[in-house]
Amino acid sequence: MKNLVRITREEALGMFTNYKKEVSASGVAFSNIAYLVDESRSKTVKGEKVLQKMVETNATIGSDYTKKVNKILDKEGKEIDFVAQPMKGKEYVNEGNPVCTDTKTQTKKYLVFIVEGHSKPQTQLILDGKLVDRKDVWNEDYITPAGLKPNAVAGRGTINEENNFFFRTLNFDNLISFNMNGNMYLIEA
């Protein structure tokens, strides 16, 4: 059984900002994280997303995107020449840790992580503050036309579908909990 540790958002940010000291000397850690965000594929009404989602997923924290794509390309017997494009509007706080900030105001902090394609996040959609079934809202009434199209694979389409993964930047304000090093950290408001 994991130990429950209640921490503030600032303490969680501190853990990830001092990543190699606080979390993982090896640079990569595996975690189960929970967060609440707007559904990015949802339509917008009066400046607000119609749907939100609560997500619980396994994540790889501290993994380098370029290295990961090139490792997969090597495994697939393809040329290892992928170079990631820089994040738009975000930059890493310190090299080697999974925290980035917005470049415009430098006030928002984000946790950077990877979700493997074979991992199945548990997602609950929320409409008007109430849980709803995906089958009832995953249609043109609630989702944008682009959102109804299938996702592309990582590495700008260079890797095979079975090795796909998703690179995520999560605003720390949306993080609810994470499991790491034998503890479950619950972020208190």
N, C-alpha and C positions, 0 to 999 in steps of 0.2 A: 504494500500500500504506500502511496506517495504521501509525503508530508505536505500539508496545506500551509502555504506561506502567503500572508496578505501583505501586499506592497503597494506603494503609491506609483503613479505613472512616472514620476520623476526618478524613483528608484529603479524601475524597469528600464527606463532610458539610460540611466547610469550603468546598469549591468551590460547592456548591449554596446554602449559607447566605449566601455573598458573591456571589450569582448574577450580578448586573449587572456586577460588576468581573471575576469569574473566568470566566464562561461567555458571557453574552450581554448586551451593552449595549442591544440592542433589546427585551429582555424575553422573547423566545420563541426557543427552540432546538429543533432536531430531533435525535433521538438514536435509536440502537438499543440497547436495554437487555436484560440477561438477569438473571433472578431465580428463586429457588426458594422456593415457598410451599405452604401447605396448600391443597388444592382446597376452596374455600368451599362448594361444593355437595355435598361428600362427607359421608357419615354419620360420626358420632362414636362411638367405642368407648372406654370408660374415660378420657374426657376428651381423647382424641387423634383427629384426623381420620384416616380410613382411607387416603385418597389424598392424595398431594402432587403438585405439578406443577412442572416446569422450563419456564419461558417465555422466549422471545426474541421481542421485538416492536419495531416502530418506535413512537416516542413523541414527542409534542409536550410540551415542558417549559416552564413559565412562562406558559401560556395561562390566561386568566381564564374560568371556567365560564360566568358570566352573560353576558359579552360574546360568547362563542362561540355560545351558544344564540340570543341576540338577532341576531347577524350572520346565522345560518342562517335565522331567522324572517324577517328582512328579505329575504334572497335568495329565500325561498319566497313572498314577497308577503304575509306574515302580519303581524299587529300585533306591534310590538316592545315587549313589556311584561313579559318574563320576569325574575323576581328569584329567585336561587338561595337555598335554605334554608341556614342555617349547617351546617357539618360537625358531626356529633354526636361529642362526646368528643375533638375535635381542634381546634387553632387554629394559624394561621400564626405562625411564629417572628418574622418581620419582613414587613411589607407589601411586596409586589413580588418575593418570592423563593419558590421552590417547595418550601419545607421547612415542615412543620408538626410539632407535638408533641402528645402526649396531654395533656389538660387535668387528669386526675386526679393523675398523678405527675410529669408534665413530664420524664420520663426517656427515653421512646421518641421517636425522630425518624422522620419519614416523608417520602418524596419524592412530590410531587404531580405527576401527569402525565395526559395525555389520549391515548387510543388511538383512532384513527379507525375507524369501522365497516367501511370498505372494506379496512383493513389486516388482514392474516391472520397473527396471531401463531403462531409455531411452538411448540407445546405438547407436552411429553412427560409422560404420567402415570406416577406411581411408586406401587407397592403393595408394602409390606414391603421397601423398599429396592431393588426391581427395576423396570425399565421394563416397562410393559404397554401393550397396544393399547387405545385408547379403546373400540372395539367390544366388548371383553371385560369392561369394567367400568362402562360408562355405562348402568346399569340400576338397578332398585330394590334390588338387593343392596348396592350401594355408594353410590348417590346418593340424597339426600333427595327426597321427593315434590315439594317446591317447586323443587328443583334440576333436575328433569326437565322443568319448564315453560319455554317460550320467554322470553327477556329482553324487558323493555319498552324503549322508545326513550328517549333522553336528554331532558332538559328536561321531566320529568314527563309525557312523551307528547305534547309540543307539536310536535316536529319530525318530518319525514317519514323513513321507514326508510332511504332512500338517503343521507341526511345524518347518520345516527346516529353517535354516538361514545361512548366509555366513559371516565369520570372515575375515576382510580385513586389510591389512597394506599398506597404501598409502604413497609413498615418497612425502614429502612436496613440492618438486620441480614440481610435477605433478598436484598439487591442483590449480584450477582456481578460484572457488568461493564457498561460503557456506552461508546458511541462518541460523541465530540464534538470539534469543532474539529480534525479530522484525526488524532485520537489514539484508540486503544482503551485504556480504563482498566480494568485488572484489579484487583479488590479482593482484597487478601491478608488472610488471617485473622489 
